[in-house]
C-alpha cells in the first residue's frame, strides 16, 4: 500500500515491524564471508564500503532512539545530533565509521542487532497515532511533517534494502574476483 507521498504505508505497527525485520535480515545476511581484512576496501561500482554501510545503519538507528529518549526525558533535542547540522552529513557519517566501525565487523554487527531489537521493541509499544500521525513527536515535527513511521522507514527499511544490494554488488566485484 502506497501513501500519498509515494512511500509505503502500513496498516499497523506489526506490518512495519515485519518490514524492519525482513529488510534487516536481508542486509545482515549479505555480510556472510566479509571479514575485517576486506570490509574497508573501496570499489568504483559501490559508493560505500561494507563497514561504512554497517556504521551508517548503526549510527542512524542510535540517533533516532536517542531523539526519542531525549524527548521522553524532557530534554532538548538537537537534530540531527549535537555538533552537526543537516548539511554536514558527510562529516557525521565519518564519525559513525570511527565510533562504530573501529571495534571490528563482528562487534558492529552485534551492535546493529541490539539497536534493531531496541527499535522494534519501541515501535511495538507505540500507539497507532504516535507511529502514523504527523506531529506526535517534537523531534519528528519538521516542515515536511512526517509521521514517526516514515522517519523509521527512511532510516532503516529503505537503506537496509538499498545497502543489501550494494553489499552484494561489492561482494560480486571484490570477493568473487579473488576466488
Buried (B, 14 or more C-beta within 10 A) or exposed (E): EEBEEEBBBBEEBEBBBEBBBEBBEBBBEBBEEBEBEBBEBEEEEBEBBBBBBBBBBBBBBBBBBBBBEBBEEEEEBBBBBEEBEEEBEEEBBEBBBEBBBEEEBEEBBEBBEEBBEBBBEBBEEBEEEBBBBBEBBEBBEEEEEBBBBBBBBEBBBBBBBEBBEBBBBBBEBBBEEEE
